[in-house]
């Protein structure tokens, strides 16, 4: 079963195909002028399934391709780890280490060897932890960005934090840096690398050899950090802090 989605111009930009069965799978179809063949992808971040089509391929052919890959698709979708609801007694990653969430006293969240002590009613615990992570992420990412920008000799305009699922950071042509606040859950070296990566875009708005040379000059060897993001980064999106 398929449905189409349109923009105001009347040009179809995407259609969605629903693969029947157990479990049913929603597949988003996307056309690309650069695509040479049909390409099926399951995002490790959120489980979103996307089929990229070359311009000349009919949607009916794409639907048949999805049905042919049904078993493969369901295996990959079923491998996705379920969301983890954040609450007292559970654990979350913080700076690359698992910490337990405990009922705290007073007014502020505190961290010690036992875990993260979160005051307030249990039903507000997840939201308070998310706010704490965002505040801590802003401080860490601001410090790292300032450090690398000074080393590069190029200032940035501002920093914003978002809960992005498709990228860990970005740099606009006006020098505005954006980061995912969930980076504070990753190892410190990974957060540091992402900051160096985005600051390097202040000098090179591309991923050319010159850009990667700049990243290496700012941060040093970064294969380990890139590999962690590629292989483990999706785990940070498992944690659900609010309804």
Residue frames as a rotation matrix with the C-alpha (Angstrom) as fourth column:
UNK 1
0.588 0.809 0.000 0.00
0.809 -0.588 0.000 0.00
0.000 0.000 -1.000 0.00
UNK 2
-0.566 -0.818 0.104 1.41
0.823 -0.568 0.010 3.41
0.051 0.092 0.995 -0.89
UNK 3
0.688 0.690 -0.226 0.49
0.684 -0.720 -0.119 7.03
-0.245 -0.073 -0.967 -0.32
UNK 4
-0.084 -0.707 0.702 2.00
0.824 -0.445 -0.350 10.16
0.560 0.549 0.620 -1.82
UNK 5
0.300 0.096 -0.949 2.97
0.715 -0.682 0.157 13.41
-0.632 -0.725 -0.273 -0.15
UNK 6
0.228 -0.115 0.967 3.03
0.850 -0.460 -0.256 16.71
0.474 0.880 -0.007 -2.05
UNK 7
-0.621 -0.375 -0.688 4.34
0.613 -0.780 -0.128 20.21
-0.489 -0.502 0.714 -1.56
UNK 8
0.126 0.732 -0.670 2.49
0.108 -0.681 -0.724 23.38
-0.986 0.019 -0.165 -2.47
UNK 9
-0.461 -0.378 -0.803 4.11
-0.700 -0.401 0.591 23.40
-0.545 0.835 -0.079 -5.93
UNK 10
0.638 0.757 -0.140 2.21
-0.709 0.507 -0.490 20.22
-0.300 0.412 0.860 -6.84
UNK 11
0.078 -0.709 -0.701 5.46
-0.679 0.477 -0.558 18.30
0.730 0.520 -0.445 -7.33
UNK 12
0.956 0.246 -0.158 5.61
-0.080 0.740 0.668 14.94
0.282 -0.626 0.727 -5.59
UNK 13
0.193 -0.935 0.299 8.69
-0.854 -0.310 -0.417 14.84
0.482 -0.175 -0.858 -3.37
UNK 14
-0.852 -0.457 0.257 8.17
-0.524 0.730 -0.439 11.56
0.013 -0.509 -0.861 -1.51
UNK 15
0.244 0.915 -0.322 5.83
-0.656 0.400 0.640 8.61
0.714 0.055 0.698 -1.25
UNK 16
-0.449 -0.317 0.835 5.43
-0.862 0.400 -0.311 6.10
-0.235 -0.860 -0.453 1.53
UNK 17
-0.046 0.366 -0.929 4.95
-0.517 0.787 0.336 2.37
0.855 0.496 0.153 1.02
UNK 18
0.032 0.140 0.990 3.55
-0.970 0.244 -0.003 0.16
-0.242 -0.960 0.143 3.76
UNK 19
-0.548 -0.310 -0.777 4.81
-0.511 0.859 0.018 -3.41
0.662 0.407 -0.630 3.62
UNK 20
0.478 0.827 0.294 2.09
-0.785 0.253 0.565 -5.66
0.393 -0.502 0.770 5.03
UNK 21
0.196 -0.356 -0.914 2.89
0.190 0.928 -0.320 -8.50
0.962 -0.111 0.250 7.39
UNK 22
0.994 0.107 -0.026 4.26
0.036 -0.088 0.996 -8.97
0.104 -0.990 -0.091 10.89
UNK 23
-0.107 0.500 -0.859 5.59
0.501 -0.719 -0.482 -6.54
-0.859 -0.482 -0.173 11.71
UNK 24
0.758 0.331 0.562 4.31
0.652 -0.390 -0.650 -4.08
0.004 0.859 -0.512 9.10
UNK 25
-0.224 -0.922 -0.315 7.09
0.779 -0.364 0.511 -1.84
-0.586 -0.131 0.800 7.82
UNK 26
0.851 0.440 -0.286 6.79
0.230 -0.803 -0.550 1.76
-0.472 0.402 -0.785 6.65
UNK 27
-0.133 -0.898 0.420 9.21
0.882 0.087 0.464 2.55
-0.453 0.432 0.780 3.80
UNK 28
0.513 0.223 -0.829 9.90
-0.021 -0.962 -0.271 6.13
-0.858 0.156 -0.489 2.67
UNK 29
0.344 -0.329 0.880 10.63
0.916 0.326 -0.236 6.49
-0.209 0.886 0.413 -1.03
UNK 30
0.459 -0.304 -0.835 13.04
-0.065 -0.949 0.310 9.24
-0.886 -0.088 -0.455 -2.12
UNK 31
0.843 -0.175 0.508 14.15
0.535 0.187 -0.824 10.11
0.049 0.967 0.251 -5.63
UNK 32
0.351 -0.810 -0.469 17.73
-0.003 -0.502 0.865 11.15
-0.937 -0.302 -0.179 -6.32
UNK 33
0.882 -0.072 -0.465 19.23
-0.467 -0.265 -0.844 12.45
-0.063 0.962 -0.267 -9.55
UNK 34
-0.043 -0.999 -0.021 22.54
-0.997 0.044 -0.067 10.92
0.068 0.018 -0.998 -8.50
UNK 35
0.055 0.099 0.994 21.24
-0.502 0.863 -0.058 7.44
-0.863 -0.496 0.097 -7.75
UNK 36
-0.544 -0.322 -0.775 22.23
-0.835 0.296 0.463 4.73
0.081 0.899 -0.430 -10.23
UNK 37
-0.574 0.353 -0.739 20.24
0.122 0.929 0.349 1.91
0.810 0.111 -0.576 -8.65
UNK 38
0.569 0.804 0.172 17.64
-0.192 -0.074 0.979 1.17
0.799 -0.590 0.113 -6.01
UNK 39
-0.585 -0.800 -0.132 19.14
0.044 0.131 -0.990 1.50
0.810 -0.585 -0.042 -2.54
UNK 40
0.562 0.810 -0.169 17.41
0.120 0.122 0.985 0.38
0.819 -0.574 -0.029 0.68
UNK 41
-0.583 -0.797 0.159 18.60
0.026 -0.214 -0.976 1.71
0.812 -0.565 0.146 4.05
UNK 42
0.580 0.661 -0.477 17.52
0.546 0.119 0.829 1.21
0.604 -0.741 -0.292 7.67
UNK 43
0.156 -0.518 0.841 18.68
-0.425 -0.804 -0.417 4.07
0.892 -0.292 -0.345 9.88
UNK 44
-0.280 -0.342 -0.897 20.49
0.634 0.636 -0.440 2.90
0.721 -0.692 0.039 13.00
UNK 45
-0.946 -0.094 0.310 19.39
-0.125 -0.776 -0.618 6.10
0.299 -0.623 0.723 14.74
UNK 46
-0.516 0.827 0.224 15.63
-0.721 -0.277 -0.635 5.72
-0.463 -0.489 0.739 14.62
UNK 47
-0.491 0.298 0.819 14.84
0.268 0.946 -0.184 2.67
-0.829 0.129 -0.544 12.47
UNK 48
0.350 0.620 -0.702 13.52
-0.490 -0.517 -0.702 4.80
-0.798 0.590 0.122 9.60
UNK 49
-0.123 -0.309 0.943 13.49
0.587 0.744 0.320 2.80
-0.801 0.593 0.090 6.36
UNK 50
0.301 0.144 -0.943 14.31
-0.506 -0.814 -0.286 4.68
-0.808 0.563 -0.172 3.14
UNK 51
0.182 -0.224 0.957 14.40
0.763 0.646 0.006 3.46
-0.620 0.730 0.289 -0.45
UNK 52
-0.099 -0.316 -0.944 16.28
-0.352 -0.876 0.330 5.73
-0.931 0.365 -0.024 -2.83
UNK 53
0.479 0.390 0.786 15.16
0.592 0.518 -0.617 5.60
-0.648 0.761 0.017 -6.46
UNK 54
-0.793 -0.603 0.083 16.92
0.428 -0.456 0.781 6.76
-0.433 0.655 0.619 -9.62
UNK 55
-0.552 0.585 -0.594 14.82
-0.557 -0.789 -0.259 9.19
-0.620 0.189 0.761 -11.64
UNK 56
-0.499 0.298 -0.814 13.91
-0.803 0.196 0.564 6.65
0.327 0.934 0.141 -14.32
UNK 57
-0.939 0.123 -0.322 12.60
0.204 0.952 -0.230 3.89
0.278 -0.281 -0.918 -12.02
UNK 58
-0.153 0.968 0.198 8.83
-0.282 -0.235 0.930 3.57
0.947 0.087 0.309 -11.70
UNK 59
-0.331 0.080 0.940 7.34
-0.940 -0.109 -0.322 3.42
0.077 -0.991 0.111 -8.22
UNK 60
0.769 0.638 -0.029 5.66
-0.637 0.770 0.039 0.12
0.047 -0.012 0.999 -9.08
UNK 61
0.405 -0.726 -0.555 9.13
0.051 0.624 -0.779 -1.36
0.913 0.288 0.290 -9.63
UNK 62
-0.525 -0.587 0.616 10.23
-0.539 -0.330 -0.775 0.09
0.658 -0.739 -0.144 -6.29
UNK 63
0.230 0.698 0.678 7.25
-0.971 0.209 0.114 -1.55
-0.062 -0.685 0.726 -4.55
UNK 64
0.880 0.069 -0.469 8.23
-0.202 0.950 -0.239 -4.90
0.429 0.306 0.850 -6.06
UNK 65
-0.086 -0.993 -0.082 11.80
-0.077 0.088 -0.993 -4.42
0.993 -0.079 -0.085 -4.88
UNK 66
-0.367 0.023 0.930 10.58
-0.892 -0.293 -0.345 -3.78
0.265 -0.956 0.128 -1.33
UNK 67
0.685 0.691 0.232 8.48
-0.726 0.675 0.135 -6.95
-0.064 -0.261 0.963 -1.37
UNK 68
0.615 -0.539 -0.576 11.49
0.007 0.734 -0.679 -8.94
0.789 0.414 0.455 -2.59
UNK 69
-0.468 -0.871 0.150 13.54
-0.050 -0.144 -0.988 -7.58
0.882 -0.470 0.024 0.34
UNK 70
0.452 0.779 0.434 10.78
-0.469 -0.207 0.859 -8.13
0.759 -0.591 0.272 2.92
UNK 71
0.798 -0.166 -0.579 12.64
0.492 0.735 0.467 -10.78
0.348 -0.657 0.669 4.92
UNK 72
-0.267 -0.961 0.073 15.87
0.798 -0.263 -0.542 -8.72
0.540 -0.086 0.837 4.94
UNK 73
-0.285 0.229 0.931 13.94
-0.212 -0.962 0.172 -5.62
0.935 -0.148 0.323 5.99
UNK 74
0.730 0.671 0.130 12.17
-0.282 0.123 0.952 -7.29
0.622 -0.731 0.279 8.89
UNK 75
0.456 -0.649 -0.609 15.41
0.812 0.584 -0.014 -8.82
0.365 -0.488 0.793 10.19
UNK 76
-0.563 -0.740 0.368 17.04
0.552 -0.668 -0.499 -5.39
0.615 -0.078 0.785 10.32
UNK 77
-0.065 0.626 0.777 14.00
-0.427 -0.721 0.545 -3.67
0.902 -0.297 0.314 11.84
UNK 78
0.831 0.431 -0.353 13.71
0.068 0.550 0.833 -6.35
0.553 -0.715 0.427 14.52
UNK 79
0.065 -0.904 -0.424 17.38
0.874 0.256 -0.412 -5.85
0.481 -0.344 0.807 15.45
UNK 80
-0.213 -0.114 0.970 16.69
-0.104 -0.985 -0.139 -2.26
0.972 -0.131 0.197 16.45
UNK 81
-0.780 -0.126 -0.613 16.99
0.564 0.285 -0.775 -1.96
0.273 -0.950 -0.151 20.20
UNK 82
0.270 0.962 0.043 13.81
0.811 -0.251 0.529 -0.83
0.520 -0.108 -0.848 21.95
UNK 83
0.075 -0.171 0.982 13.59
-0.219 -0.964 -0.151 2.58
0.973 -0.204 -0.110 23.55
UNK 84
-0.394 -0.247 -0.885 14.70
0.804 0.374 -0.462 2.85
0.446 -0.894 0.051 27.16
UNK 85
0.566 0.656 0.500 12.44
0.232 -0.708 0.666 4.95
0.791 -0.261 -0.553 29.35
UNK 86
-0.519 -0.833 0.192 14.58
0.109 -0.287 -0.952 7.01
0.848 -0.473 0.240 31.73
UNK 87
0.603 0.721 0.342 13.61
-0.294 -0.198 0.935 6.69
0.742 -0.664 0.093 35.38
UNK 88
0.172 -0.521 0.836 14.92
-0.985 -0.108 0.136 6.12
0.019 -0.847 -0.532 38.90
UNK 89
0.414 -0.131 0.901 16.83
-0.306 0.912 0.273 2.89
-0.857 -0.389 0.337 39.29
UNK 90
0.891 -0.085 0.446 17.76
0.438 0.422 -0.794 2.80
-0.121 0.902 0.413 35.61
UNK 91
-0.018 -0.965 -0.263 21.02
0.473 -0.240 0.848 3.81
-0.881 -0.109 0.461 33.99
UNK 92
0.982 0.180 0.058 22.05
0.135 -0.452 -0.882 6.23
-0.132 0.874 -0.468 31.25
UNK 93
0.150 -0.968 0.200 25.39
0.977 0.114 -0.183 6.90
0.154 0.223 0.963 29.58
UNK 94
0.993 0.056 -0.106 27.08
0.076 -0.976 0.204 10.12
-0.092 -0.210 -0.973 30.71
UNK 95
0.420 -0.879 -0.224 30.45
-0.895 -0.443 0.059 11.14
-0.152 0.176 -0.973 29.26
UNK 96
-0.043 -0.428 -0.903 30.85
-0.706 0.652 -0.275 7.58
0.707 0.626 -0.330 28.06
UNK 97
-0.960 -0.261 -0.102 30.17
-0.101 0.661 -0.743 5.89
0.261 -0.703 -0.661 31.42
UNK 98
-0.098 0.962 -0.254 26.94
0.306 0.272 0.912 4.30
0.947 0.012 -0.321 32.61
UNK 99
-0.947 -0.130 0.294 25.53
-0.216 -0.422 -0.881 6.07
0.239 -0.897 0.371 35.67
UNK 100
-0.483 0.797 -0.363 22.54
0.821 0.556 0.128 5.05
0.303 -0.236 -0.923 37.78
UNK 101
-0.410 0.463 0.786 19.68
-0.208 -0.886 0.414 7.46
0.888 0.006 0.459 38.39
UNK 102
-0.569 0.120 -0.814 18.84
0.763 0.445 -0.468 7.82
0.306 -0.887 -0.345 42.06
UNK 103
0.592 0.786 0.181 16.25
0.576 -0.569 0.587 9.74
0.564 -0.243 -0.789 44.03
UNK 104
-0.509 -0.857 0.081 17.99
0.610 -0.425 -0.669 12.83
0.608 -0.291 0.739 45.36
UNK 105
0.303 0.531 -0.792 17.37
0.913 -0.401 0.080 15.49
-0.275 -0.747 -0.606 47.98
UNK 106
-0.421 -0.468 -0.777 17.63
0.330 -0.877 0.349 19.24
-0.845 -0.110 0.524 47.85
UNK 107
0.513 0.654 -0.556 17.11
-0.189 -0.546 -0.816 21.30
-0.838 0.524 -0.157 44.71
UNK 108
0.234 -0.524 -0.819 19.99
-0.962 -0.249 -0.116 20.45
-0.143 0.815 -0.562 42.37
UNK 109
0.975 -0.036 -0.218 21.05
-0.037 0.947 -0.320 17.31
0.218 0.320 0.922 40.53
UNK 110
0.324 -0.908 0.264 24.37
-0.888 -0.196 0.416 16.02
-0.326 -0.369 -0.870 41.85
UNK 111
0.734 -0.190 -0.652 26.78
-0.279 0.790 -0.545 13.38
0.619 0.582 0.527 40.58
UNK 112
0.155 -0.751 0.642 28.99
-0.949 0.067 0.308 11.15
-0.274 -0.657 -0.703 42.71
UNK 113
-0.785 -0.602 -0.147 30.35
-0.619 0.752 0.225 7.62
-0.025 0.268 -0.963 42.67
UNK 114
-0.580 0.633 0.512 26.95
0.120 0.689 -0.715 6.15
-0.805 -0.353 -0.476 43.40
UNK 115
-0.287 0.503 0.815 25.23
0.957 0.191 0.219 7.81
-0.045 0.843 -0.536 40.47
UNK 116
-0.790 0.146 0.595 23.19
0.087 -0.935 0.345 10.83
0.606 0.324 0.726 39.45
UNK 117
-0.619 0.556 -0.554 21.01
0.716 0.111 -0.689 12.08
-0.321 -0.824 -0.467 42.30
UNK 118
-0.734 0.451 0.508 17.84
0.184 -0.589 0.787 13.67
0.654 0.671 0.349 40.95
UNK 119
-0.873 0.449 -0.190 15.53
0.112 -0.195 -0.974 15.52
-0.474 -0.872 0.120 43.37
UNK 120
-0.517 0.764 -0.386 11.81
-0.848 -0.519 0.107 15.89
-0.119 0.382 0.916 42.82
UNK 121
0.313 0.751 0.582 8.91
-0.580 0.636 -0.509 13.56
-0.752 -0.178 0.635 42.06
UNK 122
-0.337 -0.494 0.801 9.64
0.213 0.789 0.576 10.43
-0.917 0.365 -0.161 39.99
UNK 123
0.453 0.610 0.650 7.31
0.760 0.116 -0.639 11.51
-0.466 0.784 -0.411 37.19
UNK 124
0.968 -0.160 -0.193 9.50
-0.222 -0.904 -0.366 14.59
-0.116 0.397 -0.910 36.61
UNK 125
0.406 -0.878 0.252 12.78
0.032 0.290 0.957 12.68
-0.913 -0.380 0.146 36.82
UNK 126
0.147 -0.340 0.929 13.27
0.915 0.404 0.004 12.12
-0.376 0.849 0.371 33.11
UNK 127
0.744 0.207 0.635 12.62
0.495 -0.809 -0.317 15.75
0.448 0.550 -0.705 32.21
UNK 128
0.899 -0.437 0.035 15.01
-0.334 -0.630 0.701 16.97
-0.285 -0.642 -0.712 34.91
UNK 129
0.218 -0.842 0.493 17.74
0.369 0.538 0.757 14.61
-0.903 0.017 0.428 33.74
UNK 130
0.320 -0.049 0.946 17.31
0.946 -0.046 -0.322 15.81
0.059 0.998 0.031 30.14
UNK 131
0.943 0.050 0.330 17.62
0.047 -0.999 0.016 19.44
0.330 0.001 -0.944 31.28
UNK 132
0.650 -0.751 0.116 20.77
-0.239 -0.058 0.969 18.57
-0.721 -0.658 -0.217 33.23
UNK 133
0.124 -0.597 0.792 22.30
0.747 0.582 0.322 16.83
-0.653 0.552 0.518 30.21
UNK 134
0.585 0.156 0.796 21.52
0.729 -0.531 -0.432 19.78
0.355 0.833 -0.425 27.95
UNK 135
0.965 -0.231 0.123 23.05
-0.262 -0.866 0.426 22.26
0.008 -0.443 -0.897 30.38
UNK 136
0.387 -0.864 0.322 26.17
-0.038 0.334 0.942 20.13
-0.921 -0.377 0.096 30.79
UNK 137
0.227 -0.251 0.941 26.41
0.910 0.398 -0.114 19.59
-0.346 0.883 0.319 27.02
UNK 138
0.882 0.129 0.452 26.23
0.318 -0.872 -0.372 23.33
0.346 0.472 -0.811 26.36
UNK 139
0.772 -0.634 0.054 29.12
-0.463 -0.502 0.731 23.98
-0.436 -0.589 -0.680 28.72
UNK 140
0.154 -0.747 0.647 31.27
0.237 0.664 0.709 21.18
-0.959 0.044 0.279 27.30
UNK 141
0.290 0.017 0.957 30.57
0.946 0.149 -0.289 22.00
-0.147 0.989 0.027 23.65
UNK 142
0.983 0.024 0.181 31.05
0.048 -0.990 -0.132 25.74
0.176 0.139 -0.975 24.19
UNK 143
0.549 -0.832 0.081 34.42
-0.387 -0.166 0.907 25.13
-0.741 -0.529 -0.413 25.82
UNK 144
-0.004 -0.550 0.835 35.57
0.561 0.690 0.457 22.74
-0.828 0.471 0.306 23.07
UNK 145
0.573 0.288 0.767 34.33
0.815 -0.301 -0.496 25.04
0.088 0.909 -0.407 20.30
UNK 146
0.963 -0.264 -0.054 36.06
-0.244 -0.939 0.243 28.07
-0.115 -0.221 -0.968 21.84
UNK 147
0.299 -0.907 0.298 39.28
-0.158 0.261 0.952 26.11
-0.941 -0.332 -0.065 22.15
UNK 148
-0.065 -0.314 0.947 39.31
0.800 0.551 0.237 24.87
-0.596 0.774 0.215 18.56
UNK 149
0.799 0.377 0.469 38.12
0.584 -0.674 -0.452 28.18
0.146 0.635 -0.759 17.11
UNK 150
0.798 -0.574 -0.182 41.00
-0.394 -0.726 0.564 29.94
-0.456 -0.379 -0.805 18.87
UNK 151
-0.030 -0.832 0.554 43.42
0.147 0.545 0.826 27.35
-0.989 0.106 0.106 17.50
UNK 152
0.115 0.172 0.978 42.01
0.963 0.225 -0.152 27.80
-0.246 0.959 -0.139 14.01
UNK 153
-0.810 -0.403 -0.427 41.97
0.352 -0.915 0.197 31.58
-0.470 0.009 0.883 14.31
UNK 154
-0.734 0.653 0.186 38.36
-0.053 -0.329 0.943 31.87
0.677 0.682 0.276 13.15
UNK 155
-0.835 0.466 0.293 35.46
-0.393 -0.133 -0.910 32.85
-0.385 -0.875 0.294 15.41
UNK 156
-0.682 0.726 0.092 32.02
0.650 0.543 0.531 31.26
0.335 0.422 -0.842 15.25
UNK 157
-0.488 0.566 0.665 28.77
-0.234 -0.819 0.524 33.18
0.841 0.100 0.532 15.49
UNK 158
-0.047 0.543 0.839 26.83
-0.999 -0.037 -0.032 31.17
0.014 -0.839 0.544 18.06
UNK 159
-0.956 -0.182 -0.230 26.07
-0.170 0.983 -0.072 27.68
0.239 -0.029 -0.970 19.34
UNK 160
0.032 0.974 0.225 22.67
-0.990 -0.001 0.144 26.00
0.141 -0.227 0.964 19.43
UNK 161
-0.899 -0.234 0.371 21.74
-0.324 0.924 -0.202 22.58
-0.296 -0.302 -0.906 20.80
UNK 162
0.046 0.924 -0.379 19.10
-0.984 0.107 0.142 20.30
0.172 0.367 0.914 19.31
UNK 163
-0.077 0.002 0.997 17.99
-0.381 0.924 -0.031 16.70
-0.922 -0.382 -0.070 19.56
UNK 164
0.160 0.069 -0.985 18.91
-0.985 -0.060 -0.164 15.86
-0.070 0.996 0.058 15.98
UNK 165
0.524 0.110 0.845 18.69
-0.227 0.974 0.014 12.30
-0.821 -0.199 0.535 14.68
UNK 166
0.951 -0.112 0.289 20.39
0.310 0.348 -0.885 12.63
-0.002 0.931 0.365 11.30
UNK 167
0.238 -0.914 0.329 23.58
0.253 -0.269 -0.929 14.45
0.938 0.304 0.168 12.30
UNK 168
0.228 -0.261 -0.938 25.71
0.970 0.141 0.196 15.15
0.081 -0.955 0.285 15.35
UNK 169
-0.036 -0.243 -0.969 26.57
0.384 -0.899 0.211 18.71
-0.923 -0.364 0.126 14.39
UNK 170
0.389 0.104 0.915 26.59
0.912 -0.183 -0.367 21.29
0.129 0.978 -0.166 11.63
UNK 171
-0.389 -0.510 -0.767 28.16
0.474 -0.825 0.308 24.62
-0.790 -0.244 0.562 10.71
UNK 172
0.675 0.699 0.236 26.30
0.593 -0.323 -0.738 27.21
-0.440 0.638 -0.632 8.65
UNK 173
0.164 -0.594 0.788 27.85
0.846 -0.326 -0.421 29.54
0.507 0.736 0.450 6.10
UNK 174
0.491 0.079 0.868 27.42
-0.194 -0.961 0.197 32.32
0.849 -0.265 -0.457 8.68
UNK 175
-0.521 -0.853 0.041 29.47
-0.275 0.122 -0.954 30.48
0.808 -0.508 -0.298 11.27
UNK 176
0.132 0.632 0.764 26.61
-0.985 -0.003 0.172 29.20
0.111 -0.775 0.622 13.43
UNK 177
-0.805 -0.464 -0.369 27.41
-0.397 0.885 -0.245 25.89
0.440 -0.051 -0.896 15.09
UNK 178
0.340 0.905 0.256 24.73
-0.901 0.236 0.364 23.35
0.269 -0.354 0.896 15.95
UNK 179
-0.786 -0.587 -0.194 25.25
-0.486 0.780 -0.393 20.22
0.382 -0.215 -0.899 18.04
UNK 180
0.269 0.781 -0.564 23.17
-0.015 0.589 0.808 17.34
0.963 -0.208 0.170 19.34
UNK 181
0.186 -0.178 0.966 22.99
-0.924 -0.367 0.110 17.64
0.335 -0.913 -0.232 23.12
UNK 182
0.971 0.204 0.121 23.11
-0.233 0.918 0.322 13.83
-0.046 -0.341 0.939 23.32
UNK 183
0.380 -0.909 -0.171 26.85
-0.039 0.169 -0.985 14.08
0.924 0.381 0.028 22.64
UNK 184
-0.057 -0.389 0.920 27.27
-0.928 -0.318 -0.192 14.60
0.367 -0.865 -0.343 26.39
UNK 185
0.739 0.373 0.560 26.30
-0.558 0.805 0.200 10.94
-0.376 -0.461 0.804 26.74
UNK 186
0.857 -0.472 -0.206 29.17
0.122 0.575 -0.809 9.84
0.501 0.668 0.550 24.46
UNK 187
0.311 -0.839 -0.446 32.81
0.935 0.188 0.299 9.46
-0.167 -0.511 0.843 25.53
UNK 188
0.500 -0.145 -0.854 34.50
0.155 -0.955 0.253 12.83
-0.852 -0.259 -0.455 26.12
UNK 189
-0.584 -0.812 -0.029 36.86
0.079 -0.092 0.993 12.27
-0.808 0.577 0.117 23.19
UNK 190
-0.408 0.517 0.753 33.90
0.911 0.286 0.297 11.80
-0.062 0.807 -0.588 20.82
UNK 191
0.694 0.646 -0.317 32.27
0.648 -0.753 -0.116 15.08
-0.314 -0.125 -0.941 21.87
UNK 192
0.177 -0.732 -0.658 35.63
-0.041 -0.673 0.738 16.79
-0.983 -0.104 -0.149 21.49
UNK 193
-0.712 -0.448 0.541 36.11
0.455 0.293 0.841 15.37
-0.535 0.845 -0.005 17.99
UNK 194
0.100 0.831 0.546 32.67
0.995 -0.089 -0.047 16.52
0.010 0.548 -0.836 16.83
UNK 195
0.727 0.111 -0.677 33.46
0.275 -0.951 0.139 20.05
-0.629 -0.287 -0.723 18.04
UNK 196
-0.308 -0.913 -0.269 36.75
-0.072 -0.259 0.963 20.04
-0.949 0.316 0.014 16.13
UNK 197
-0.538 0.179 0.824 34.95
0.785 0.461 0.413 18.71
-0.306 0.869 -0.388 13.04
UNK 198
0.502 0.836 0.222 32.35
0.864 -0.472 -0.177 21.47
-0.043 0.280 -0.959 13.03
UNK 199
0.552 -0.386 -0.739 34.86
0.012 -0.883 0.470 24.22
-0.834 -0.268 -0.483 13.82
UNK 200
-0.531 -0.784 0.320 36.96
0.314 0.169 0.934 23.03
-0.787 0.597 0.157 10.87
UNK 201
0.000 0.623 0.782 33.99
0.998 0.047 -0.037 23.87
-0.060 0.781 -0.622 8.66
UNK 202
0.671 0.152 -0.726 34.58
0.247 -0.969 0.025 27.53
-0.699 -0.196 -0.687 9.50
UNK 203
-0.221 -0.839 -0.497 37.54
-0.454 -0.362 0.814 27.24
-0.863 0.405 -0.301 7.15
UNK 204
-0.944 -0.100 -0.313 36.19
-0.323 0.449 0.833 24.65
0.058 0.888 -0.457 4.70
UNK 205
-0.142 0.972 0.187 32.46
-0.787 0.004 -0.617 24.32
-0.601 -0.234 0.764 3.99
UNK 206
0.468 0.200 -0.861 32.95
-0.729 0.638 -0.248 20.87
0.499 0.744 0.444 2.49
UNK 207
0.761 -0.282 0.585 34.56
-0.245 0.709 0.661 17.52
-0.601 -0.646 0.470 3.21
UNK 208
0.786 -0.551 -0.281 37.58
-0.336 0.002 -0.942 17.98
0.519 0.835 -0.184 0.98
UNK 209
0.346 -0.771 -0.534 41.07
0.724 0.582 -0.370 16.72
0.596 -0.258 0.760 1.71
UNK 210
-0.517 -0.528 0.674 41.90
0.049 -0.804 -0.593 20.20
0.854 -0.274 0.442 2.99
UNK 211
0.335 0.723 0.605 38.99
-0.685 -0.254 0.683 19.97
0.647 -0.643 0.410 5.44
UNK 212
0.920 0.045 -0.390 40.15
0.171 0.849 0.500 16.64
0.353 -0.527 0.773 6.86
UNK 213
-0.104 -0.994 -0.017 43.69
0.643 -0.054 -0.764 17.98
0.759 -0.091 0.645 7.12
UNK 214
-0.339 0.052 0.939 42.30
-0.451 -0.885 -0.114 20.84
0.826 -0.462 0.323 9.22
UNK 215
0.765 0.634 0.113 40.39
-0.439 0.385 0.812 18.42
0.471 -0.671 0.572 11.47
UNK 216
0.610 -0.604 -0.513 43.61
0.647 0.753 -0.117 16.48
0.457 -0.261 0.850 12.02
UNK 217
-0.401 -0.766 0.503 45.52
0.304 -0.629 -0.716 19.68
0.864 -0.134 0.485 12.78
UNK 218
-0.047 0.481 0.876 42.90
-0.713 -0.630 0.308 20.72
0.699 -0.610 0.373 15.33
UNK 219
0.713 0.536 0.452 42.14
-0.698 0.478 0.534 17.37
0.070 -0.696 0.715 16.96
UNK 220
-0.430 -0.840 0.332 44.75
-0.790 0.528 0.311 14.86
-0.437 -0.128 -0.890 15.89
UNK 221
-0.937 0.098 -0.335 44.03
-0.108 0.832 0.544 11.25
0.332 0.546 -0.769 14.81
UNK 222
-0.494 0.833 0.247 40.27
-0.796 -0.319 -0.514 10.74
-0.350 -0.451 0.821 14.83
UNK 223
-0.532 0.278 -0.800 39.56
-0.458 0.700 0.548 7.32
0.712 0.658 -0.245 13.30
UNK 224
-0.873 0.161 -0.461 38.61
0.441 0.666 -0.602 5.90
0.210 -0.728 -0.653 16.71
UNK 225
-0.682 0.627 -0.376 36.06
-0.078 -0.574 -0.815 8.64
-0.727 -0.526 0.441 17.40
UNK 226
-0.397 0.530 -0.750 34.52
-0.918 -0.229 0.325 8.44
0.000 0.817 0.577 13.93
UNK 227
-0.666 0.112 -0.738 34.22
-0.111 0.963 0.246 4.68
0.738 0.246 -0.628 14.28
UNK 228
-0.888 0.364 -0.282 32.52
0.373 0.211 -0.903 5.03
-0.269 -0.907 -0.323 17.68
UNK 229
-0.474 0.741 -0.476 29.91
-0.584 -0.669 -0.460 7.35
-0.659 0.059 0.750 16.19
UNK 230
-0.374 0.292 -0.880 29.34
-0.839 0.297 0.456 5.04
0.394 0.909 0.134 13.27
UNK 231
-0.555 0.053 -0.830 29.06
0.055 0.998 0.026 1.88
0.830 -0.031 -0.557 15.36
UNK 232
-0.595 0.232 -0.770 27.72
0.797 0.294 -0.527 3.10
0.104 -0.927 -0.360 18.71
UNK 233
-0.990 0.115 0.077 26.21
-0.121 -0.989 -0.089 6.52
0.066 -0.097 0.993 18.14
UNK 234
-0.332 0.934 -0.136 22.72
-0.240 0.056 0.969 5.16
0.912 0.354 0.206 17.51
UNK 235
-0.299 0.201 -0.933 22.64
0.783 0.611 -0.119 3.83
0.546 -0.766 -0.340 21.08
UNK 236
-0.947 -0.124 -0.297 22.36
0.284 -0.756 -0.589 7.38
-0.152 -0.642 0.751 22.44
UNK 237
-0.675 0.737 -0.038 18.96
-0.637 -0.557 0.533 7.77
0.372 0.384 0.845 20.80
UNK 238
-0.474 0.491 -0.731 17.47
0.397 0.860 0.320 4.82
0.786 -0.138 -0.603 22.66
UNK 239
-0.709 0.077 -0.701 16.88
0.697 -0.081 -0.713 6.89
-0.112 -0.994 0.004 25.77
UNK 240
-0.139 0.793 0.594 13.49
0.423 -0.495 0.759 8.54
0.895 0.357 -0.267 26.12
UNK 241
-0.913 -0.360 -0.191 13.27
0.335 -0.395 -0.855 11.23
0.232 -0.845 0.481 28.77
UNK 242
-0.638 0.759 -0.128 9.70
-0.479 -0.522 -0.706 12.47
-0.603 -0.389 0.697 28.37
UNK 243
-0.026 0.734 0.679 6.41
0.456 0.613 -0.645 11.25
-0.890 0.293 -0.351 26.88
